[in-house]
């Protein structure tokens, strides 16, 4: 996130100045969302150590963000959050360095399995926190709920913040971001915000230049590049392992004095082995151009470089340019940057999951889920230039780095054309959905149980014509109409609905399961995930191979299988607790299942985004009308990843109960439920969470039985669920 050498230098030399929040009273502050995350939730001493053992998002995440917002509002400071967008082109091989974090995770689990709990926690605490990309969507939803504005930059957030503060209208009065921003004509940047003490620290560029000594602004720009921004490498002749930040900065300064510019420095040493080994001359050129001409969103709705002199070969160091309309949807948070990065760079990268990803089932699952990615890419590329429609996009896996697996996304008929019959206007929707009622997955799927209504949703789409003013009235007009039709299109693509707008066997199973549960439970996302994982044959009774620790220990083999299946279903729901680190037993085995859940929900979210983009880009909606651009993206489901804590709680309860002589005795059951409160001390209401997990289990069983009755699921496969349900009934 930062130029580490420069950041450490500023800290060592104490160049930042402390001021109270009151200094910013009445100001609008542009905030780099990712930079804030790594400062207030991921810095040393602030990380939740067992996050890598549970999955999901930090328990303190929402509390911390809302406390930060509250402190700003009390100081009369208006925040504008800016999120990072697409990753710029990077020539460095993503897997060339060993994954130190995974080695630490393995060591932590080894200590835990040996009963060395404190050692395990210490090791977990030394691991880098989860990437910001895994929590950014959740942060957006928190900001929306708290009435805070945000935007997504086309690429790096610091460049967009520079544009906002340097604009003639000065959209923000100050920016809180990393040191990269100092490379530009910026007087000051805020480098830390201490919301607990209502203070902040800022750095003045002039003070930094004076302290470094005798270099101009252009040389400082080069010094930052040679120091190594987050997407590049530092100058190889600067031995960071044996040099302090002070000596590194002074060494780079002296090189710049001797050779005038950064380019002069790298050319002077171009024949040095360390320079040639990494082709640093090319790295310097690409980094220089990527920063100097970094693209930003301007007030005209276009994506243009910070510098007015736009070179013709920007794709060489930034990546292929995307249409301004697509960039607008990125800016508003309607589509996420990950799949756009994969398209521009031509590759998805699959990194090792938290559990280690050693199971053959997980690696098979990754191959099978490529079909979901194919649908997303097809929807994305269909309305774009032919260059993207024929561009090859591969997947590279950490366990098979030598091979690239192509994803087929140019299909006939196009994915879009198979779902474009969903253009149901409010005049038809009003039979099931009031105009002011926000659509839900449950309502959308259950509405098709009414065969008469299902037939009415087949709206003959008019031939494509120029969108004159009188033609706009034939399109979808409101956000609710757009979201409802996007959900139907998603369900059809995932085989819950047919092309004739009828429920499939699994669609009927989903609808019945939702109908059997309490509306306030809102199990739609969990039931969709459960059904999909059943179809992928990973929500099963047997351990994955190789099997991790944390399996049930008591009872017969059959009982252990029941416990494993029920606890996996429970893992689809998060455990709720206060804003502190997790306290309780762990299970690497359930963390392994969490890897399946996270991978599916992430891809389901991307598919929903691409369905929405496809609908908009193909002019199925009136984009000049009543669409709420600021809420479309955060209205979509699958906002954040769940943790495995509740699965652990259910497994612990059932496993301990099996260790008793009379596990069906009511007193024994109440005693074990009571013990959960002690084991999961920070839980806000573990018994309530436990009961909700069992209600989810009931709904999954309803779905399974329905699928069997309609021939979508074999009776032999369903037997595991039915047997576990009968066994569980006496132990709840």
Secondary structure as UniProt FT lines:
FT   HELIX           4..12
FT   TURN            13..14
FT   STRAND          17..20
FT   HELIX           21..24
FT   TURN            25..26
FT   STRAND          28..32
FT   HELIX           33..40
FT   TURN            44..46
FT   TURN            49..50
FT   HELIX           51..54
FT   TURN            59..60
FT   HELIX           61..74
FT   TURN            75..76
FT   STRAND          78..83
FT   TURN            94..95
FT   HELIX           100..113
FT   TURN            114..115
FT   HELIX           117..125
FT   HELIX           132..134
FT   HELIX           136..145
FT   TURN            146..147
FT   STRAND          149..152
FT   HELIX           157..166
FT   TURN            168..169
FT   STRAND          174..176
FT   HELIX           179..183
FT   STRAND          188..194
FT   TURN            195..198
FT   STRAND          199..204
FT   HELIX           205..212
FT   HELIX           217..227
FT   TURN            230..231
FT   TURN            236..237
FT   HELIX           240..242
FT   HELIX           245..259
FT   HELIX           262..268
FT   TURN            269..271
FT   HELIX           273..278
FT   HELIX           280..292
FT   STRAND          295..297
FT   TURN            299..300
FT   STRAND          303..305
FT   TURN            312..313
FT   HELIX           314..316
FT   TURN            317..318
FT   HELIX           324..331
FT   TURN            332..333
FT   HELIX           337..345
FT   STRAND          347..350
FT   TURN            354..355
FT   HELIX           360..368
FT   HELIX           370..382
FT   HELIX           386..389
FT   STRAND          393..397
FT   TURN            398..399
FT   STRAND          400..407
FT   HELIX           415..419
FT   TURN            420..421
FT   HELIX           426..429
FT   TURN            430..432
FT   TURN            435..436
FT   HELIX           441..446
FT   HELIX           447..449
FT   HELIX           451..456
FT   HELIX           469..474
FT   STRAND          476..478
FT   HELIX           479..493
FT   TURN            494..495
FT   TURN            499..500
FT   HELIX           505..516
FT   HELIX           519..521
FT   HELIX           524..535
FT   TURN            536..537
FT   HELIX           557..570
FT   TURN            571..572
FT   HELIX           588..617
FT   TURN            618..619
FT   STRAND          621..626
FT   HELIX           629..635
FT   HELIX           645..658
FT   TURN            661..664
FT   HELIX           666..679
FT   TURN            680..682
FT   HELIX           686..709
FT   TURN            710..711
FT   HELIX           715..729
FT   TURN            730..731
//
